[in-house]
Amino acid sequence: MTTLLVSQPNFADHQTPQGHPERAERIAAVNEALAHEHFAPLVRRDAPYGDITLAELVHDERYMAQLRAARPAEGMGQLDSDTFISAKSLSAAATGLGGALAALDAVLLGEVDNGFCAIRPPGHHAEIDRPMGFCLINTVAVVAREAQRKYGAERVAIIDFDVHHGNGTQDIFETDKTVFYASSHQMPLFPGTGHPSEHGVGNIVNTALKPQTDGLAMREAYNQVILPALDNFAPDMILISAGFDAHALDPLAQLEWEDGDYAWITGKLMDVAERRCANRIVSLLEGGYDLTGLAGGVRQHVAMLMGGTAGRFNE
């Protein structure tokens, strides 16, 4: 497998207050983890600056104007209790979007088999008309729309293994049968959405995991619910909202996944991608706030994308 890694130093330009869990050091931890010699075969590219007006494919027409109005000339502005925007945040978000779209192009044009985008700020909590949960624009949703608009993909699947439910992604696609969204997340937990009874128009699958459960509960949920539904959807491509905050070390949740659980889930999604969509996967970083847990999960995730075997790679 040929795997593309997309990142960019300017993600540090999105500033958050001291002590905020969504911080620039997250990307540094990912890049350090992927500097190991095991990852030398990665195709590495800097994320280009993207057209942030493409956010209008999934957000309200006034949404970007509201973000620009809230953006301070210097320092930081506050959008809600935990979501901040700084002077260069939209530039960082545009680069994150550009990186994700570059990965989409590379995969769908056959340059690489799959891609991982080490980008920030995250996006899956951003709803049609409001930012929240550290998220400014819903990058994975824009990528899904571009796969349809630019490449004619008829069925796009988004699998979200962040510990928090991707309420924004569900909000955007819950009435659209052409996009499948499945999430495994802790419940109860922020943002309070994602009950298994929420099905959209038959395109939404939510599996709720109780606090203190480990990767075995996750594997059961995927084997019994998410993977069969994904396979039945028969996607033209798979997008992953790759959050690493279900890790046992993470401070914002209470699940107890280990590094190897991310290898397992990645391998299972790759199995479906091989059967259904010629291996086409683009994975986007979402959460993950303990730097050690984030690095460990990312190593396993990317090692599997490269064609590894669960548990083979250790630092």
HELIX and SHEET records of a PDB file:
HELIX    1   1 PRO A    9  ASP A   13  5                                   5    
HELIX    2   2 GLU A   25  ALA A   33  1                                   9    
HELIX    3   3 GLU A   37  PHE A   39  5                                   3    
HELIX    4   4 ILE A   52  LEU A   57  5                                   6    
HELIX    5   5 TYR A   63  ALA A   70  1                                   8    
HELIX    6   6 SER A   89  LEU A  108  1                                  20    
HELIX    7   7 THR A  139  TYR A  151  1                                  13    
HELIX    8   8 ASN A  167  PHE A  173  1                                   7    
HELIX    9   9 GLY A  215  ALA A  221  1                                   7    
HELIX   10  10 TYR A  222  ILE A  226  3                                   5    
HELIX   11  11 LEU A  227  PHE A  233  1                                   7    
HELIX   12  12 ASP A  259  ARG A  276  1                                  18    
HELIX   13  13 LEU A  291  LEU A  305  1                                  15    
SHEET    1   A 8 VAL A  43  ASP A  46  0                                        
SHEET    2   A 8 THR A   3  SER A   7  1                                        
SHEET    3   A 8 ASN A 114  CYS A 117  1                                        
SHEET    4   A 8 ILE A 281  LEU A 285  1                                        
SHEET    5   A 8 MET A 237  ALA A 242  1                                        
SHEET    6   A 8 VAL A 156  ASP A 160  1                                        
SHEET    7   A 8 VAL A 179  GLN A 186  1                                        
SHEET    8   A 8 ILE A 204  LEU A 209  1                                        
SHEET    1   B 2 MET A  76  GLN A  78  0                                        
SHEET    2   B 2 PHE A  84  SER A  86 -1                                        
END                                                                             
